[in-house]
């Protein structure tokens, strides 16, 4: 029996090896598989659909992709502390390793270049540069960002550097309660200036904060606006003329559509816009908070001094708009007197996700993201009309799959392709209607640590095996490659 079993085992092993080889071939040659089995329909979109010089890129943030959270001199951020709370992250995961871009940045930038993207929006970890938030510099952190920036430029990728993406150094939270203290304005501006001085010879596109909304209290948002304006002032006074760069801020903007044509629902939708995007862009354009906020928040809303108004007003060369979804808004009647007023109560609006039993759009995995392409066009035209048609970068846009999606289904992400196609068609229409949009960034380059959803959500156009951290461009990445291929003249 032993002699008979040996060839049988050999046969099984050879079959298993053959299967593995075939599987590897499919993965390695996924481009040809996709092209043979799927028509990557761009809906008529091409690079030529957009103005000359219009940039296409992808975006990530430091804590979500870098890893090395407690290595090479990086100090902890408030997220390193926050994730320690049991149950606060869906799968109890952390960004300690994330997807290890700290070591794999060349591979990631190569993927960008290979798929015809021209720009990468990354964030700099404040506590990787200043482990204590201020004072001593961590030169290993500086060296990492120098390597990343230099490699981007080598590969023809334009760097867009965001200085803050939710990751305040924990040391400042412990020292003076972080963003609740006016002290953060100077420490942030010092950090920003260090980055301008160190990286600004190569980085020409800066963002101060990503989605700086703070649920409560209003003093946090006020300090963020002052920190932004102070950093912009330093950049303009000391670096902009020589470095010839530009600086802005990144604001998220859900489009709020009135549920009905009634005056009350229209007012409710406008309040929602004012309390969301207006909270930040209104002061930066007009030097004051929106009137609806003043009326509803009253003496709980901080005010800007005359000197601060001069510094805040006009403190952006462009604005980044992160736009994913749209909700209906309805009036819910007079505000009820309450002892403990909150930011959400100050809006005094009702969220509605369907009309006459019809959802506003398909609901994606994360539970908050409805696929509503026309909302993007309305949001961009609103910024154009209400805020003097500033230069805009569509700085985030995308959708997610569940983290446990099968490998095959994860790669064949046709729903994501249709999402991008439909949203980009609406973006083109907004540009054709006069919105001064100069760039588009897909969120995200990679599946990564999705904040409180951990690794249960995948927003990337590149599939990441969270065990091996191996990267596999999805069909959506190949769709972009086709759409962004320059026509030969």
PyMOL commands that set and color helices and strands:
alter all, ss='L'
color gray80, all
select helices_A, chain A and resi 2-28+30-37+47-49+62-65+78-82+101-114+126-129+139-154+170-176+178-180+183-199+218-238+240-243+263-286+291-300+306-312+343-347+373-386+407-411+414-432+451-453+475-483
alter helices_A, ss='H'
color red, helices_A
select strands_A, chain A and resi 55-59+119-123+158-162+205-210+246-252+255-258+318-322+326-331+349-352+354-355+358-359+362-363+370-371+392-396+401-402+437-443+457-458+462-464+471-473
alter strands_A, ss='S'
color yellow, strands_A
deselect
rebuild
show_as cartoon
